[in-house]
Amino acid sequence: MENTHKKILFRYYSDYLEDTIVETMWAEIIDLEKGHFKLDNIPFFGPLIATDDLFYAEYDTTEERLVYKKTLQSSGNSIVQVVILDKDFDKEIIREKLKAIHCLSEGLNDTFFAVEIVKDIDYAIVKSLLSEYETLSVIEFAEPCLSEKHRADLLKN
């Protein structure tokens, strides 16, 4: 993976945590000399970036590693964050339902996970599922990185 991918440092302010966050994520090397990469991780709290987005990173001598600078091209994918409010609820139930509709997720701990919604998934279906659990006060969810395509999905209904 070292030959085709690099770990990139992302530093940004998280509204959710109300703090500056540092997160490292794997990215596929597109053009190392130009500093072009494609995100190959599901960000937990990340900046406005989703999996498969193309971005620019450059080497930072202070950090001693490649650091994200800006997104160059959106993939059309989206990232949604989910917080489990009911401590007796198993988050894997929702993660499995999301997986059944082709939405992968990555758990940070027992109460938080991030969901990747790829471009060709109808986001209205995903939002309906999440809203059902939110209505039951089991979860809260945020849409920090919702693509134009997924915004359009919501307008169709």
JOHU-V437649 format. One record per residue. BURIAL is 1 if it has 9 or more other ideal C-beta (glycine too) atoms within 8 Angstrom, else 0. D_FIRST is the distance of its C-alpha to the first C-alpha in Angstrom with 1 decimal. Layout:
# JOHU-V437649
burial	d_first
BURIAL	D_FIRST
BURIAL	D_FIRST
This chain:
# JOHU-V437649
burial	d_first
0	0.0
0	3.8
0	5.4
0	5.4
1	5.5
1	8.0
1	10.1
1	13.5
1	16.8
1	19.4
0	23.0
1	25.7
0	28.9
1	28.8
0	32.2
0	31.4
0	31.1
0	33.3
0	31.3
0	28.6
1	25.2
0	22.0
1	18.8
0	15.2
1	12.8
1	9.3
1	9.9
1	8.8
1	10.2
0	13.5
0	15.5
0	14.5
0	18.2
0	19.7
1	17.4
1	16.6
1	13.8
1	13.7
1	13.6
1	11.3
1	13.2
1	16.8
1	18.6
1	21.3
1	23.7
1	22.1
0	23.8
0	24.8
1	21.4
1	20.0
1	16.8
1	16.3
1	18.6
1	18.1
1	18.7
1	19.4
1	18.1
0	19.4
0	19.1
1	21.7
0	23.4
0	24.8
0	21.6
0	19.8
1	16.7
1	16.1
1	18.5
1	19.1
0	22.4
0	23.1
1	22.3
0	22.9
0	23.0
1	23.3
1	21.7
1	24.7
1	22.8
1	24.3
1	23.7
1	26.5
1	27.0
1	29.0
1	31.1
1	32.9
1	36.5
0	38.0
0	36.9
0	38.0
1	35.8
0	32.7
1	30.0
0	28.3
0	31.3
1	30.4
1	26.6
0	27.6
1	30.0
1	27.4
1	25.0
0	27.9
1	28.2
0	24.5
1	23.6
1	20.6
1	21.0
1	19.5
1	22.0
0	22.5
0	25.5
0	28.5
0	29.9
1	27.2
1	24.5
1	23.0
1	23.1
1	21.3
1	23.9
1	22.6
1	25.0
0	26.8
1	27.9
0	31.5
1	31.2
1	34.9
1	34.0
1	31.4
1	33.8
0	36.6
1	34.8
1	33.8
0	37.3
0	38.9
1	37.3
1	38.1
0	41.8
0	41.9
0	40.8
1	37.8
1	35.2
0	34.9
1	32.3
0	31.4
0	30.0
1	28.5
1	26.5
1	28.5
1	28.0
0	31.1
1	30.7
1	30.7
1	33.7
0	35.4
1	34.9
1	37.0
0	39.7
0	40.3
0	41.6
